[in-house]
């Protein structure tokens, strides 16, 4: 099998170059779980499969991956990275499409687009884990419980991978005496720097930029972990509310999870810089924000 590679984007960011590639496999055809050569779809054989209701599948694996190259780089450097992706794609077999697809813990959209996916580390795509460990070789995946695909952060001007760490999965989490609901470690992919986002209680605060009827659940602040990283002054507010009202207020397309949907806005100088929709299709790690806040409040003795 030979995969097709398309360069979607090349961005020079000074010390590094970001190359976004699409890798698409040939068709992977199977009958009753057995891989066979792809037939002519108009052939009597193929029509017979349909007529006799034989279980058969026409699958094709497509992935979009980000490659980071230190400048200056050569074509050989790029070819080597692409070869790693095509080798993985070319190893795809029927079993790949039989896997449980309910491994995505969260789908997040920024301003209606730019989807970010969260996975359990043990079920995350290999290409994502390779991208992360290449950028941050000193980090151990065994310390991380959940990891996201890269998402461009227009306030930071960088692609960011978000993680949750096992060490923070404790009741009564605090940082510098501040009572937290949760904490997420963020990795800036081009800058090769990291920081923590701390989620604390939003009770008692008024956010005039939220539509009427919304319920604030949490507010974030940040802890810088690396020298050389300058974090802009911004924070996020996380909330629930009526979907139609929120979509109209922030000019968002309709998006909803099968189980729950929550929202957030990034705020700079008192103004909303971007709006986010969090969609949960299964009862997974994140889907019940309201319940998470209540449990954290009980652990901390905080009145909501």
Helices and strands as residue ranges (DSSP letters): E 4-12, E 16-24, E 28-31, E 34-36, H 44-51, E 56-59, E 62-70, H 75-90, G 94-98, E 104-110, E 113-120, G 121-123, H 126-135, G 141-143, E 144-148, E 151-153, E 158-165, G 166-168, E 174-175, E 178-188, E 193-201, E 215-224, E 235-240, H 243-249, E 260-268, E 271-280, H 289-300
